[in-house]
Amino acid sequence: MSNDFIPFHKPYITEDEINEVTDTVRSGWWTTGPKAKKFEEAFNSYIGTQYSLAANSWTAAAHIALEAIGLKQGDEVIIPSITFTATAEIVCYFGAKPVIIDVDKNTFNIDPQKIEQAITSKTKAIIPVHYGGQPCDMDEINEIARNNNLFVIEDAAHALPAYYHGKKIGTLSDVTCFSFYVTKTLATGEGGMLCTNNEDIARRSSIMRLHGINSDAWKRYTAEGSWYYEVVAPGFKYNFTDIQAALGLAQLKKVDWLWKCRKEIADFYSSMLRDNPFIELYTIKNDRESSYHLFPISLNLEMLKINRSQFIDRLKETGIGSSVHFIPLYRHPFYKETFNLKTKDFPISESIYPRIITLPIWPGMQKKDTIRVVEAVNYICQKFKR
């Protein structure tokens, strides 16, 4: 096998991104300015929502979304067990409680039935996470929310673009937050976007993302701007820069093509690994379209002599990078100890976590790269079979 290392992820960067960034640097406007505004408008048009507000991370976007819905100390927010810590930590910022529940065994997404069981008089919101880019059961989740007067804030960090019943993720609920972290399907290094059709949420979030200033503060340095502004709330420093927006504008123009590239890789992996008895492929439901941000496989450990960590090490030895998405929240010391969480209460997640590996799936991978990944997985399975 080749010694050239195939990383788990690599951003797809061309002269388009370089030229946009160079133009921004030469313009002298590096922080939030006209390109950030242009990117918001272009993203808004692409998603098809009424308001799109850029922030400097998914975490920032979701944090101000929770602030905008009035989350307070003592409230509860229902979230899935298999997600990144950001989904839970933003709830803790308010002194509220993340109510962590188990997931669906096939999709690793939040289980609507368990949502209903977790609702109390203190529940304020639900944060469904579109794992790997596959949309959650949004009809069921939104119905539960309506029946219980709850907000839905979608964690779509993985889900650009993704579709549920033919509708684009970003248009289905109270708020949807996307991530533009370097590994994501649209990458600006760091960054995020809050999308909503709710004018009150949009107005409050716009104020809170930049120090609580009640106007477009960046315009005060333009010819048509004014030096005067007012602070109406103790906001945050969550603004999105024009340098980030330059990357975003270039990436957004090719976001559908990038999706096609990932889907082709996913289809190839699926066709080549489907008959491998030592692994199980991830299930994507027929009524939705994934962004294919991740390609997870689950090891049939009962048939192998090595565990997941050893399998990852063997992949690395053959020149293949991989990862694990995610360490369940209840296994992290902070959440486990703060909220008295027990592994026995998460049987589905406990069956998923020790087995799961995510394989490289990024535009720019050549056919020979994807073939190497498949060959490495099959080789390791055969070498270490029981």
N, C-alpha and C positions, 0 to 999 in steps of 0.2 A: 504493500500500500504506500501511497505517496506520503512524504514527510511534510508537505505543505499543510499548515494547520488551518482548519476551517473553523472560524470563531462561531460562537452561538449566535451572535448578531453583528451586523455591520451596516451602518446607515448608507442609504443610496444617495450619493452626492455627485452632481455633475457640474458643468460650467454654468448651468442656470442658477444654481444656488450661489456659486462663487461670484457671479456677476451681480446678483441682487445684493449680496452682502457688501461687495466692493462699492457699489453705487451708494449704499447707505452710509458706509464709512466716509466716503468722499463728500456726501451731502452735509456732514457735520451734525446731523440729527441722529444720535445713537440711542437715546432712551425713548420713552413712549412718545410717539408723534404721528405723522401722516401715514407712515407705512403700517403701523399698528392698527390704525383706524381702517385702512384699506384692507388689511388682512381680515379684520372682524367682519367687514361688509362682504368680502368674498366668501368667507366661511359660512356666514349667515345665508347667503344665496345658495351655497352648495348643500347645506343641511336642509334648508327650507323652513326654518323657524323664524320667529319674529325678532328675537334679540340674541345676539352672540357677544359675550364679553370676555376678552382675553385676560389671562392672569399668568403669573410666572411659574405655575405648576398646577397639576391636577389637584393637589392638596389644597392650594390656595383657593382655587375655584370652588371646590366643594365646601371648604371652610366658610367662605362668604355666603354660599348658598344656604348653609345651615343657619348662619346668622340672620339671613334675610327672612327665613321662615319663622324666626323667633324662638329657636331652640334655647333652652335655659337649664340651669342646674336642676337635677332631679328628673328631667325628661329621659325617655328611652328611645333609642333608634335601633331597628332590627337590621342586622347585617349577616352575611354568610361567613362560615368558618374558614373557607378557603379563599383567601384574598390577601393582598398586601396590607401591611400595618396602617397605611395612610387611611384606609376606609374606616378603621376603628379609632385612630388617634384623634381625628378631627372632632369626633363626638366627645371625646374626653376633654378637649379644649374648653368646653362649656360647663364642665362638671356634670355632664349628662352621662348616661350609661349605654354603651354599645351592647345590645342584646344579641349574642352570637349564637346562631343556629346552624344545624347541619344542612348538608347540600344534597342535591339529587345525585344518585349513584352513577348515572350515565353522562350527564352534562357538566357536573361539578358546579352547577349554578344553584342559587338559592331555591329552596323547596317551598312553593306556595302554601302547602298544607301546614308546614312547620311555622310559617309566618303567622297564620291564623291562631295557632296554638300559643304563640309567644306574645300576642297583643295583650296589653294591660291598660288600665286607666292612665298610665304615664306615657304610653307610646305616642310619639310625635311624628315619626317618619320611618320609611323603609328605604334602604340603600341596596338595590339589587346590583350585583356585579356581573357584567357580561364576560364570563370567563373565556379567555383565549380569543374573544371576539364573537362568540356565539350568544345571541340575545337570550335573555331570560324569558320566562313565560309571562310576558308583560300584560296580556289581557287579564289573566287571573290576578296578577299583582295589583294592577290598577283598580280592579273591581274590589279587592279586599280593602285597598286604600280609601276608595270612595265610600264604602259601607261603614268604615270606621273613622272617617274624617281625618285621614293621615296624608302627609305629603310623600311623594315618591321622588327621590333624587337618584338618578341612574349613574352608576360608576361605569362609564364607557371608555375607560382608559385604554382598553384593548379593542374597541369596537368602531373603528373608523376605516372604511365604511362597513356597516352591517345593516341588515334588513330583517324586519319582523312582520310577517304577513304582508309583505310588499311595501311596508313603510320604513323609511330610513330611521335608524336609531338617532335620537336627538329631537324627535318630533312627538314622542309618545306620552310624556309625563310632565310633571311640574317643572323639573330641572334635569338636564343631562350634562355631565361634566366629562370632557375629553382630556387626554394627556398627549403632550408633544415631547415627552422625554426622548432621549436619543435612541432608545431601542423601539420606540413606538412606530405605528404605521405612517404617521406624519411626524417628522422629527425636527425640532428647533433647538435641540440641546436640552433645554428646560422649557416648560411652558404648559399651559392648559387653556381650556375654553369652557365657559358656562353658557349653555343654551337654554332658553326658556321662552314660552309664550305669555308669561305672566309679567305684566308691566311693573307691578309693585316690586316683585323680586328683582327684576332687571334694574330698576332705579336704585334700590337699596344696595345691591351688589356693586353697581358702578361707583357709588359713593364710598363704600367700605374698602374697595380694593386699593384706594390711594388716599390714605390718611383721613378719610371721612370728609374730604373736600367736596362741596356741593356743585361743582361745575367741572368742565373739561380743563383740568389744571394745566395740561401740557400746552394749551393754546395761549397761555399768558406770555409765552415767549415768541409768539408769532405776530405778524403785522396787524392782524385783526383782533388779537387778544388783549386782555386787560390784566394789570398787575393785581387787581383785587380779587379775593376769594374768601369764602367762609368755611370753617370747619364745623360740621353739624353733628359729628359722632367721632368717637375714638377709633379710627379705622386702622388699616394695615398697609404695609408696603408690599403690595402684591402685583404691581403693574408689570406689563409686558413691553419689552423694548422693541425699537424699530429694527435692531440687528436680528433679534429673534423672528420678527415679522417678515424680514427679508427671506429668511430660510423658509418660513411658512408659506409665503406667496409662491415661491418656486415649487415647493413640495405639493401644494394643493392642486396645481395645474396637472400633476401627474399621479394624483392619489388613486384614481381608478385604474390606471395602468399598473401601479405598484400592487394594487389588490389582485389584478389578474396574474401577475408574476407569482405572488404567494399562493394563489389558488392552484396554479399549475404545479407548483412544488408539492403542495398538500395532496393533490390528486395522484401525483407520481408516487409519493411515499405510500399512500393508501393502497395503490395497486400492487406495489412491490412488497409490502409488509403484511398484506391482508391474510396470507396463508401461513404466516409464521406462528406456530402454536405457543411460542414462549412469550408472546406479547399480545395485548389487547389494544385495539385502536379506539380513539375517542369518537363518541357518537355526536353527530350533528343532525338535528331534527329537520324533517323535510319542509316544514312551513316557515323556515327562516334561512338567512344567508349569513354566514360568518365572515368576519374580516380576515380570518386565518392569520391572526397575529401570532398564535402559538400552534405548534403541532405536538400535542402530548401523546405519549405511549405509556401503557401500564404494563409492568413486568409481571408475568406469572411466576412469582418467586418460588412457588411450590415445585416448579419444574427446573429451577436453576440452582447451582451450587454457590452462587454469589448473591450479595444483596444489592440494593440500588446504588449505594455509594461506590461499591466496587465496580459495578457496571459502568458508572460515570468515569471512574478512573481508567477502565479498560478503553472506553471511547477516547479519552484524552490521549492515551498511549498510541492509538491509531490515528491521531491527528484530528479528532472531531470534538468540538466544544459542545456542551449541552448544559442544561440547567434544571432547576426544580421550581415549579409554580403551583402551590406556594407551601411554605411551612404554615400549617394551620394556626390561626390566631391563638387558640386556647393552649397551644404548646409553648408560646412565648412567656417568659417569667412574669412580665408586667401584667398581662391580661389574666394569666392563670391565677396569680396571687391576688390581684386587685378584685377580681370578680368571682373568685373561688370556683374556677372552672375545672371539670373533671373529664379526662379523656373518654371515660365510659359513656358520657352523654353525647358523644359524637361518633357513633359506630361507622357511619358511611365515610366520613372524613378519615377515620383511622384505617379504613380498608384501602382508601385511595392513596393517602400520603406516602406510605413506605414503598409504593410501587411506581410512582409517577416520574417520568423523565420528559423534558421538552427538548426537541431536536431543532437544529438550525433551520430557519425558514425565512429567508430574506432576499429581496430583489437584488440581483447581481450575482447570486449563486449560479454557477455554470452547471450544465448537465452532468459533467464529470464529478462535480462536487456532490450533487444529490445522489449519484450512483455510489460514491464512496461512503456516504452516510448509511445508505441501505446495506451495502456490503459489510460495513463495520458492525451494524446492529445484528445482522444475520450471523456473521462470523463469531461474535461474542456469545450469542445464544447457543450456537452449536458447540463451541469450545467448552462452555461451562454448564451444559445441560446435565441433569441428573441421570 
